[in-house]
Amino acid sequence: MFSPPIDILLIFALTTPLIGWLLERIKKVQLCGVYASIGLMISLWYIYELFGNISSGGAQTFTSFFSSQLRIDMLGIFMATIFVLIGIFASVYSLRYMERDTGVPLFYSLLLLMISGMVGTVFAGDFFTFFVFWEMMCISSYTLVAFRKQRWEPIEAAFKYLIMSSAGSATLLFGMSILYGICGTLNFQGLHMALSNVGSSVWLYVSAIFILIGLGVKSAIVPLHTWLPDAHSAAPSPISAMLSGVVVETGIYAICRVGFTVLTGIEVEWLSVLAILSLVTMFVGNLTPLLQTDLKRLLAYSSIGHIGYMLAGLATGTVLGLTGTLMHIFNHGIMKGAAFLCAGMILYRLETREMKEMAGIGRKMPITAAIFALSLFALTGMPPLNGFISELTIIMATVEANMAWLGIAVIVNSVISAAYYLRTIKALLQPISHKKVEEAKEGPLVMLIPLLIMAALIVVLGIFPDTLINFARSAAIALLGGG
């Protein structure tokens, strides 16, 4: 129907409620998570097969029954890999994390639909297909944020997310319609060729502004970021890991694709705006967490800072800069995913997000605390962990592009981030002061397994980064070669 990885995800998403109904009859509904995880693993296998085909034969095109087009290149494969990989970790983790909730089959169905939308977005070959999958991702994510609807906080956060994201989608759609009016096509390759001949115009600038605003909301670029801290902190922790680790980065992908494939006539102006937004976004994202006492809000705000780093790499417009950005997307998905899942493990045991109430929890949950500290050190860019490699690549790219001031800003913000990350680690190791902490114990094994794998990836990708560098570089070259 679309392409094997998406088809598998959609089939499993649509059949999960039926499987859940059958499992409820034997009181094993939590096994829906196993079913969803199997679907994600099969999808990842098909992505690997596509990787081999594209490596040897170039981009592949699929046309569905309603004429929407998928054009899968190495950039799409790169992004889909991290989406599905983090999805597997979140799905396995949720086997125990969601055991106290009702409607578990719906949770996994929505998770699979959200990942389907993300993969479809990065595989899209035209704006129509892109927008359909984009909305699938958005609608699923709103619902997942509000999944624990018996509480007021998730409902409020989801409503705020819905309003801002819907406004962003409407703005994006308006920008797309202007492009269609200029070029008479929504196909990315067609737009690339048409705009190369047309050159810049007032309407092209207007379209670019609307598209950037629309994508900026989903990417949580300052000042369009205000929905993110509420949504990411109120959502169930596996969904927080998905939202912060990969969903936001879908918007960064879209900025890459539109900027370097479609809006080639105004690329200089586009990159200049991204540089300014990068600077503002990284400082707001790293200064605000200094004031936070809620652990998940602190992690959510820090994601905004990392979006600033990614924009810095994009703003260079070079292969090295794009390689650094793509590496950081991959690494951030793992680092921040692990951090949110560790926070979720602590929340699972203590039922609080306030750092002052979890003092000393590292003494009772040493494995979780060690992985949490590792992920936070990686997020600061500490060598030899994976975050260091991608941040260093971005800094090198800014120097190469005569934008050293932006590289200096990345370094300054990494130092700022160390302040609140170290404060968080300190809270884990303080003397125990609450009874709940005294009674706490290490998290369940099924929740620890994905955390241990992610911790291993943080170390391995830092010490042996060549495979990731080559993968990211091939994706960057595919993008700059016309998508």
Secondary structure, DSSP 8 states (H G I E B T S, - for coil): ---HHHHHHHHHHHHHHHHHHHHHHTT-GGGHHHHHHHHHHHHHHHHHHHHHHHHHH--EEEE-TTS-EEEE-HHHHHHHHHHHHHHHHHHHHHHHHTTT-S-HHHHHHHHHHHHHHHHHHHHBSBHHHHHHHHHHHHHHHHHHHT-STTSHHHHHHHHHHHHHHHHHHHHHHHHHHHHHHHHS--BHHHHHHHHHHH---HHHHHHHHHHHHHHHHHHT-TTS-TTHHHHHHHS-HHHHHHIIIIIHHHHHHHHHHIIIII-GGGHHHHHHHHHHHHHHHHHHHHHGGGG--BHHHHHHHHHHHHHHHHHHHHHH-SHHHHHHHHHHHHHHHHHHHHHHHHHHHHHHHH---BGGGGTTHHHH-HHHHHHHHHHHHHHHT-TTSHHHHHHHHHHHHHHHTT-HHHHHHHHHHHHHHHHHHHHHHHHHHS---SHHHHH-----HHHHHHHHHHHHHHHHHHHS-HHHHHHHHHHHHHHHTT-
